[in-house]
């Protein structure tokens, strides 16, 4: 996952953390970076606000965890309840029209929480340390995420994953998702990761072997188009913690999960 903008671009997200912005619906430009002549939000206060929102605690193993009693958990529970109700209705409608319903999940901070990495790197990104962290395959679940994946499967909805993780991180991603209980359709035909060396033909407009020019929106929307147009599914819901996970169409409804720690354009 490429995370080009971190703490300097997160003031807007933090200012609305826990608010209705993080509910279901179409993605907007609500996470655009600030452009003001006024003094920006103080970083020290910002990190405290983030900790309050997550209810951040350090566990016995020295890992920063979110609290199940936090505003973050409350927001996720509200989104989860709305998504379950919608998935039931949308799946029935899709099958009534002869369609194959599907849901698409981002992975980082949609299914797997990277709060510990963010805290310990002071909300900065480094490709080497991020890869080491991902490859440990020991991230905790985003509250309710594994349960929602299994809920969709039980309701007869095909589960796909659309992630900015690299192809080299596939083994770790599968292991970690199994560890949190999201052991559903973890094969290469359902989990789409970035393969910059050998990009798929459906991304030919922005990527060729060895040359990757896809934006996050192009990559993710192009993958969703492939799921719908080539694989024949109707994506009834798309879940992500970034607006770039959701923009570009090819989903009947989008669900924006809260993440005030980084911004991916």
C-alpha positions in Angstrom: 0.0 0.0 0.0 1.4 3.4 -1.0 0.7 6.0 1.6 2.0 9.3 0.2 0.4 11.7 2.6 0.4 11.2 6.4 0.3 13.4 9.4 0.4 16.7 7.5 -2.7 15.8 5.5 -4.8 14.3 8.2 -6.2 17.4 10.0 -9.4 17.4 8.1 -10.0 13.7 8.8 -9.3 14.1 12.5 -11.6 17.1 12.8 -14.5 15.0 11.7 -13.4 11.7 13.4 -16.4 10.0 14.9 -18.9 12.2 13.0 -21.4 11.2 10.3 -18.8 11.6 7.5 -17.7 8.1 8.2 -21.1 6.6 7.4 -22.3 4.8 4.3 -22.8 6.4 0.9 -21.1 7.8 -2.1 -17.5 8.9 -1.7 -16.8 12.6 -1.7 -13.8 14.9 -1.6 -14.1 15.2 2.2 -10.5 14.2 2.8 -8.9 16.9 0.7 -5.8 18.5 2.2 -6.0 21.9 3.8 -5.1 25.0 1.8 -5.2 28.0 4.2 -3.1 30.9 5.3 -4.2 30.3 8.8 -2.1 28.4 11.3 -2.7 24.6 10.8 -4.0 22.3 13.6 -1.3 21.6 16.1 0.3 18.1 15.5 0.6 17.4 19.2 -3.1 18.1 19.7 -3.9 16.2 16.6 -2.2 13.0 17.8 -4.0 13.3 21.1 -7.3 13.5 19.3 -6.5 10.4 17.3 -5.6 8.5 20.5 -8.9 9.6 22.0 -10.9 8.6 18.9 -9.3 5.1 18.9 -9.1 4.7 22.6 -5.5 3.8 22.1 -4.0 1.5 24.7 -0.6 -0.3 24.9 -1.2 -4.0 25.6 1.0 -6.4 27.5 3.0 -7.3 24.4 3.8 -3.6 23.7 1.3 -3.4 20.8 -1.0 -0.3 20.4 -4.6 -1.4 20.2 -7.9 0.3 19.6 -10.5 0.1 22.4 -13.8 -1.7 21.8 -15.4 1.1 23.8 -13.9 3.9 21.7 -15.7 6.3 19.3 -14.0 4.5 16.5 -15.6 1.2 17.5 -19.0 2.9 17.8 -18.7 4.4 14.3 -17.7 1.0 12.9 -20.6 -0.7 14.6 -23.1 1.8 13.1 -21.6 1.2 9.6 -21.6 -2.5 10.1 -25.3 -2.6 11.1 -26.3 -0.5 8.1 -24.2 -2.7 5.8 -25.7 -6.0 7.0 -29.2 -4.7 6.4 -28.3 -3.4 3.0 -26.4 -6.6 1.9 -29.5 -8.7 2.7 -31.8 -6.5 0.7 -29.3 -6.0 -2.2 -28.5 -9.7 -2.5 -32.1 -10.7 -2.8 -32.7 -8.0 -5.4 -29.7 -9.0 -7.4 -30.6 -12.6 -7.5 -34.2 -11.7 -8.4 -32.8 -10.0 -11.5 -30.6 -12.9 -12.4 -27.4 -11.2 -11.2 -24.6 -12.6 -9.1 -24.1 -10.3 -6.1 -20.6 -9.5 -4.8 -19.0 -7.3 -2.2 -15.5 -5.8 -2.4 -13.2 -5.1 0.6 -10.0 -3.1 0.8 -7.6 -4.7 3.3 -5.4 -2.1 5.1 -7.4 -0.4 7.8 -10.6 -1.8 6.4 -10.0 -5.4 7.5 -6.6 -5.2 9.2 -5.8 -2.4 11.6 -2.3 -0.7 11.3 -2.6 1.6 14.3 0.4 0.1 16.0 2.6 0.9 12.9 1.2 4.4 12.7 1.9 5.1 16.4 5.4 3.7 16.4 6.5 5.5 13.2 4.8 8.8 14.3 2.4 8.6 11.4 5.1 8.5 8.7 5.6 6.0 5.9 8.7 4.1 5.0 8.4 1.3 2.4 10.9 -0.9 4.2 9.4 -0.7 7.6 5.9 -1.0 6.2 6.8 -4.2 4.3 8.4 -5.7 7.5 5.3 -4.8 9.5 2.9 -6.4 6.9 5.1 -9.5 6.6 4.7 -10.2 10.3 1.1 -11.1 9.5 0.0 -10.2 13.0 -2.2 -7.1 12.6 -5.4 -7.1 14.6 -8.8 -7.0 12.9 -10.7 -3.8 12.3 -13.7 -4.3 14.7 -16.4 -6.3 13.0 -14.6 -6.7 9.7 -14.1 -10.5 9.8 -17.7 -11.0 10.9 -19.0 -8.9 8.0 -16.9 -10.9 5.5 -18.4 -14.1 6.8 -21.9 -12.6 7.0 -21.7 -11.8 3.2 -20.6 -15.3 2.4 -23.4 -16.9 4.4 -25.9 -14.7 2.6 -24.6 -16.1 -0.7 -22.7 -12.9 -1.7 -19.3 -13.4 -3.4 -16.5 -11.8 -1.5 -13.6 -10.1 -3.3 -10.6 -8.1 -2.0 -9.1 -5.1 -3.7 -5.9 -4.0 -2.0 -3.0 -1.7 -2.5 -0.7 -4.3 -1.0 1.9 -5.7 -3.5 1.8 -9.1 -5.0 4.9 -9.9 -2.9 2.8 -9.5 0.2 0.1 -11.9 -0.8 1.3 -14.7 1.5 1.4 -12.4 4.6 -2.0 -10.9 3.7 -3.7 -14.3 3.4 -2.1 -15.5 6.7 -3.2 -12.4 8.5 -6.8 -12.6 7.2 -7.0 -16.2 8.2 -5.7 -15.3 11.7 -8.5 -12.8 12.3 -11.2 -15.2 11.0 -11.7 -13.7 7.5 -10.9 -17.0 5.8 -13.2 -16.5 2.8 -12.1 -16.6 -0.8 -8.5 -15.9 -0.2 -7.4 -17.3 -3.5 -5.8 -15.3 -6.4 -9.1 -15.2 -8.2 -10.7 -13.2 -5.4 -7.9 -11.2 -3.9 -6.5 -8.6 -6.2 -3.1 -7.1 -5.3 -0.8 -4.7 -7.1 1.5 -6.5 -9.6 3.6 -3.7 -11.1 5.9 -6.1 -12.9 3.1 -8.0 -14.6 -0.1 -5.9 -14.4 -3.3 -7.5 -15.7 -4.6 -6.7 -19.2 -7.6 -4.9 -17.8 -5.3 -2.2 -16.5 -3.6 -1.7 -19.9 -4.6 2.0 -20.1 -2.4 2.9 -17.2 0.0 -0.1 -16.7 2.1 -2.3 -18.8 4.8 -4.8 -17.8 7.4 -2.9 -15.8 5.6 0.5 -16.2 3.0 1.4 -13.6 1.1 4.7 -14.0 -2.2 3.8 -12.4 -3.5 6.1 -9.7 -5.2 4.5 -6.8 -8.6 5.3 -8.2 -7.7 3.9 -11.6 -6.3 0.7 -10.1 -9.2 0.1 -7.8 -12.0 1.1 -10.1 -10.4 -0.8 -13.0 -10.3 -3.9 -10.8 -14.0 -3.5 -9.9 -14.8 -3.1 -13.5 -13.0 -6.4 -14.2 -15.1 -8.1 -11.5 -18.3 -6.8 -13.0 -17.6 -6.8 -16.8 -15.3 -9.8 -17.1 -16.2 -12.0 -14.1 -19.9 -11.3 -14.4 -20.7 -10.1 -10.8 -22.8 -7.2 -9.6 -20.9 -5.4 -6.9 -23.6 -4.4 -4.4 -21.2 -2.9 -1.8 -17.7 -1.7 -1.8 -15.8 -1.1 1.6 -12.7 1.1 2.1 -11.1 3.4 4.6 -10.0 5.9 1.8 -12.1 7.7 -0.7 -9.7 6.5 -3.3 -10.8 3.0 -2.4 -14.4 4.0 -3.4 -14.2 6.5 -6.2 -14.5 5.6 -9.9 -17.8 3.7 -9.9 -18.6 0.0 -10.4 -20.3 -0.5 -7.1 -24.0 0.1 -6.2 -23.1 1.4 -2.8 -19.9 2.5 -1.0 -19.1 2.4 2.7 -16.4 4.7 4.0 -14.7 3.4 7.2 -13.0 5.8 9.5 -9.3 6.4 9.3 -7.8 9.6 10.7 -4.2 8.4 10.5 -3.3 8.8 6.8 -4.6 9.8 3.4 -4.2 8.1 0.1 -5.0 10.2 -2.9 
